[in-house]
Amino acid sequence: MEHLYLSLLLLFVSFVTLSFFFLFYRHWSNFAGANLPPGTIGYPLIGESLEFLSTGWKGHPEKFIFDRMHKFSSRIFKTSIFGEPAAVLCGPSCNKFLFSNENKLVAAWWPDSVNKVFPTSLQTNSQEEAKKMRKLLPQFLKPEALQRYIGIMDGLAQRHFASGWENKKEVTVFPLAKRYTFALACRIFLSVEDPNHVARLAGTFHLLASGIISMPIDLPGTPFNKAIKASRFIRKELLEIIKQRKADLADGKASAAQDILSHMLTTSDENGQFMSESDIADKILGLLIGGHDTASAACTFIVKFLAELPHINEHVYQEQMEIAKSKAPGELLNWDDIQRMKYSWNVACEVMRLAPPLQGAFREAINDFIFNGFTIPKGWKLYWSANSTHKNAEYFPEPDKFDPARFEGNGPAPYTFVPFGGGPRMCPGKEYARLEILVFMHNLVKRFKWQKLLPDEKIIVDPMPIPANGLPVRLIPHQP
């Protein structure tokens, strides 16, 4: 009887496997005769997903890209990732093509896991969502609008370093950087300042951020399941904040220019329609994710590289101390101070070139089109990679060398330095990120020097670069 059960089980497994193979090859046979880009589609169903992800887990995500650029084409090659046929476009001309054809030939694409975590995004398509955000955010996140928040950022950073760094011999940088960027986002986006409220949101938010782009398996204990539960909790909290804010706006206790939440509640579209509370909650959630993990990674790697490069650290320190000495006791940073941090921002840019928080992003072909002589079928996914230019000697000589001078004068050639993307979908929070990073650097270097405790700490990219142990450092306070 056992042999019969085993035989039936093997027969079932064989049937399922053959069915998958049949569906996979029938799917790809639809493109027979088309002049597709060179490349390989990998294994049935999983394609090359494991290699795409594993190179990141090993700390070298660029290897997947450069191996195929060398083997197939330096500009475009095909692959299969996350069960989707895809073309990877490499180089500045490809970046320009994708960025400039947003909503013409291509549109934003996210894995199913993102849509399930953000359910209201299923009610409209990505093009409509992008239009909404492009109208809403620039008014609030443009430099002249953000100037009034620099003092608030500096005050929060001072409290952050006083509570989390000072009087400590050793700290782990990445968790502290996340605490800083999340507290700042809560204050600037929502005017939430109570440390207990921020901490309650942060604990749940980290579950959301770590599971949003994962295998969409909604079973108890999986990262995806935890992310869905976390999104429900945070959305409930946000809806309570939104209801209270609407009441405060009606009573004159809050202003329309107070933060992004007030801005969303008081701004209508061209038809006079306002966003629903649930839609605003999802938008705020998206902003928290977009403005939190990427900035946390950037701040962490700034600490890493400055620890490894004392001469660069000293130059940053001198620039920041000139600003600090020009301030009266208790005076906060202002816009003019930020504009004087030119070398510090060049250092931050070089950090983001070598360890881009955003490794790349997907688009989807709206229609069939020809690029570089190859057919891109409708529905195919297109991936652009920051590393295809950031770590390419053709655009950045000696790409592994840390050299902030690359960003002096006119800086890198167009479409070669793309940590914030480009085109209509360039990160709307670019200026906000610049401010929070520079305020972090100012408050860090004027207080401490530091040493890495793990000289050869591994870097994991999943999907953003993260030191495997969080970057523990020994702090050395400056003497008065």
Secondary structure, DSSP 8 states (H G I E B T S, - for coil): -HHHHHHHHHHHHHHHHHHHHHHHHHHHHTTTTS---SB---BTTTBTHHHHHHHHHTT-THHHHHHHHHHT-SSEEEEEETTEEEEEE-SHHHHHHHHHTBTTTEEE---HHHHHHSGGGGGS-HHHHHHHHHHHHHHHHSHHHHGGGHHHHHHHHHHHHHHHTTT-SEEEHHHHHHHHHHHHHHHHHH----HHHHHHHHHHHHHHHHHSSS----STTSHHHHHHHHHHHHHHHHHHHHHHHHHHHHHTSS-TTSSHHHHHHH---TTS----HHHHHHHHHHHHHHHHHHHHHHHHHHHHHHHH-HHHHHHHHHHHHHHHHTS-TT----HHHHHT-HHHHHHHHHHHHHS-SS-EEEEEESS-EEETTEEE-TT-EEEEETHHHHT-TTTSSSTTS--GGGGSTT-S-TTT--TT--GGGS-TTHHHHHHHHHHHHHHHHTTEEEEESSTT--EEESSSEEETT--EEEEEE---
